[in-house]
Amino acid sequence: MHIIFLNGSEFRGKWRDLRRALWSPHFVGLVLTMTGIIFLVQPYNHIMPEGVIVRMLIVASCVLVFLATAIGLLAIGYRTCTRMRTFVVMLPAIGVSAVWGVELSVALGGQGLSPAQWMQLLAFDLVVAIIGEVVLSSFLLGRIAAQTGMKAHPVPAIYAPEDAVITQEIPSEKASPKPAKEPEPPAPHWIDLLGKQVQSDTVIYLKAEEHYVCVALHGSPPLLLRGRLADAMACLPEESGMQVHRSYWVATTSVADLLRHRDGWRIVTHSGQEIPVARNRQTEVRAWVEQHAAPA
């Protein structure tokens, strides 16, 4: 499941996570609030039949049809492994719910719509849907993600120069050879670590802390991210480090030495931290350190 919102945020996880998100109090409250705004503004009263109860039922059914259509489109995207953009999902959902509402209203005694009235109806529905989407992605998405375990974060604006035009000069006979350029350093490798964009080569170690993971970084203050150590380790390349203790994972490039203390062995990183080694992992860790340890 991969959903991209209008503000660039993305929402990723499994289908069961989306079902949990749909029942989140934040999402349910947003839907009820937007429905209440429609009741207060009363934009459809001039075409709907008389009776407050009938009008409320028509509006409520339109909201349910909109949600059902949107969820159905997201299900198709999930089954086909397609990234779904909310604007693309909203357009057909608005169309289906508008047709449903008008046909139901006419069947209950309301009036039909002219082409101009159809345009006004669809434009109003689109504005309401966009407002709800912006509120969801800007203010509620992070809280819902924390409740469901899904990952939510802004998409980093990092683009490869695929469309760059490559030009080549034709050297003349008298042209002097140009000195060879020094190779450019490799671009940083960004990873999604428990919903946070982090450069993989800056991670020193991970530490499990009561529903959170502390991430020690080179040149930056440590991060405290909600999640499990196992999930954080899964975000990193397997060869980039080793779990040396049930609560610690250490990056290969950070290993400087292995020291023995009274309470057991400890890995020393290039930045001076000492990481405890579990007793049942000592043999494996010692072989790993001998292979990868380097002077700072």
N, C-alpha and C positions, 0 to 999 in steps of 0.2 A: 504494500500500500504506500503510494507516494503521491501526496497532494501538494501542489504549489499554489500559494495565495497571491493576491494582487500586490501586496507589499513586498514580495520576494521571499517570505517565510515558507518553509516546507514542513510537512507533517508526515512522518514515516513510521511504519510499523506493520503489524499483521491485521487481518480482518477482524479478529476478536478484539484487538485493541481499539479499532474504529467503533465497534459496537459499544464498548465501554465508554468511549468518548461521547457517543450520542446520548447516553444516559447520564452524563456528567451534570451535576447541578448547574454548572456555569453555562453549558450549552442549552439545557432545558430552560433556564432562566432567560437566556437571550431570545430563544424562540417565543416564549410567552410575552416578553417585553415588546418584541417587534409586532406580534399579533395584537397586543393591547394598543400599540400606536395606531395600527390600521383601524381598530374599532373607534379610537378617539377622532382620527382625521375624517373618517367616513367618506372615502373617495368614491365608493361604488353605490352609494344610496340612491342616486338618481336613476340607476338602471336595475336595481334589485326590487323584489316584491316588498310589499308592506309587512311590517312585523319585525320587531327587534330580534326576537329569538330566531326567526328564519334567517335574517341577515347574518347573525352571529354564527349560525351553523354553516352557512355558505362560505363565509370567510375562513372559519376553522377548517372546513374540508379542503379549501384551496391551499392552505398552509400544509396540511398533511399530504396532499397530492404533490406539492412542490418538493417536500422532503423525500417522499417515496421515489420520485423521479430522480432526484439528485443522488440518493443512495444507490439506486439501481445503476446509474451511470458509473458511480465509483466502483460498484461491484464488477462491472464489465472491465473497467481499467485494472482492477486487481487481478482478475482472471487472465487478462492479456498482458500483464506486467507492463502497463503503460502509465507514464506519469500523467496525472490528471491536473489540469489547471482549473481553478474554481470558476473563472469567467466562462470557460467553455462548458462547464457543467451547469452553470446558472441559466444560460440562454435557453436550452431546450426545456429545463425544468420550469422556467417562467412561462414559456409558450404552452406547455401541457396544462399547467395549473390555471392559466388564464382561460383556455378553451373549456376546461372543466367547469370553472366558476360561471362563465357566461351561459353555457348550455344548461347547467343546473338552475341558474337564476331564471332563464326563459321557461324551463319546465315548471317552475313554481309560480309563474305569473309575472316575471320581470320582462323587460323589453330587450330587443336585440341591439346590436351596436353597428354604427356606421364605420367605414374605414378610418375616419378621423378619430372616432372614439376608441377604436381598437388601438391606434397608435398611442393615444393618451394613456390607455390602460396598461399597455406593455411598457411604456416609458416609466410610469409610476412604479410598476412592479420591479423594474430593473433598478431604479434608484433605491427602493427599499432593500432589495437584495444586496446591493453593493454596500449600503450602510451597515447592514448586519454582518457582511463578510469582513469589512474593515474593522469593526468592533471586535469580531471574533479573532482575527489574525493579529491585531495590534495589542489587545488587552487580555484576552482570555486564553489564547493558544498555549502559552507557556504553562499556565495553571492546569489546563486540561491534560497537557503532555505529562506533567509531573504526577497527576493522578493515575493515568493509564499506563505509564511506562513507555509511551511512544517518544520519539525524538522530534523536537521542534526547535528550529533555529533559522536565522536569516541565511539565504544562499550567498556564499562569498562571491564577490564580483571579481573572479579570476578567470580570464579568458585566454586561451592559447591563440597566438597570431596565425590562425589557419587561413584567413582571408588576405594575409599580407601579400603584396605583389613583390616578387623577387626580381630585381634588375641586376644585370651584369655588364660591366664595362668591357669593351673590346680593347685589349692592350695594343698600343702602337709599338712600332719597332724601336723607337727611341725612348720609350717609357721605361723608367727604372723600376726594378722589382720592388714591390711594397713589402715592408717587413710583416712577418706573420703575426697575426693577432693572438694574444693570449686567450686560451679557452675561457669562456664565461663560466662562472660557478653554476652548478645545477640549481634549477628552481626549487624552492622549498616544497616539500611534500606535505600537503594538508590532509588531515584525517578528521573524521567526525567521532570525537571521543565523548560518549554519553551526552550527545547534543551540543557539544562545544567544539568549534573549529580550532585545532591545535596542530602545530608543525610537529611531525612525528620525530624529527631528529633533535627536538628540544626537551623531550621527556627524559627525566633522570630516573624516577621510580614512581610506582603507584603504591598507595597504602590504603587498606580497607579501614573505614571508621564508621561503624554503626549506621547503616543505610546510606553511607556516602563513601566516596573515594577521593582521597587527597592525591593530587597530581603535582609532583615537584618538577619544575621546569628550569632550564638554563636561561638566565637573564630576565626572568619574570617571577613575580610572586606566585606561590603555589595556588592551585585551584581546588575548590571543594565542590565536587559534582555529585548529584544524587544518583545512586545506582549501586551495582555490585561489582566487586573486583573482577569476577569472571567475565562480566559483560564488557568492562573496560579493557581487559586483556584481549578479548575477541576483536576489538577495534584496531589493534596493533598487529603488524606483521609477525608471524610466529617466530621468525628468526631474529627479530629485533631485541629480544630479551628473554628472561627466564623468571618463573615464579620460584623464589628461594625460600618462601615461608608462606603459611596460609594467609597471611595478611600483607605480604609484600611481593611486588614484581619489580625487577631491576632491568634497566636497559643495558644492552651489551656494550654500547659505546661509553657508558658511564663507569664501567668497572675499572678501578685502579689497583686494588689489592685485596687480599683476604687475610684477616688477622684472627688470631685465636685468643679468646678471653676466658675468664673463669666460667662464665655462663654459656660459653659456646663460641662458634665461629661467627665472624661478622664481615660483611663485604664493605670495603671502603670505596666511595665514589671519588671521581676527580674533584668534585666540589666539596669533599670533606665529610659527607654524611656517612654514618655507619648503619648498615642494614643487617638485622639479625638473620641467621640461617637456621632453618628447622633441622633438628637432629636427624630425621629420616631422609633429609636431602643433602647431607654434608658431602657424601662421596660424589654425587652427581654435580653438586655446585663446585667442589674443588677442581674437578676436571674441566668444568666449563670456564672457571676463572683462569686456570692455567692456560687455556687456549686463547682467551680474549683479553686478559688483563694487559694494560699498557701503561707506561709511566705518564703522569699528567703533563 
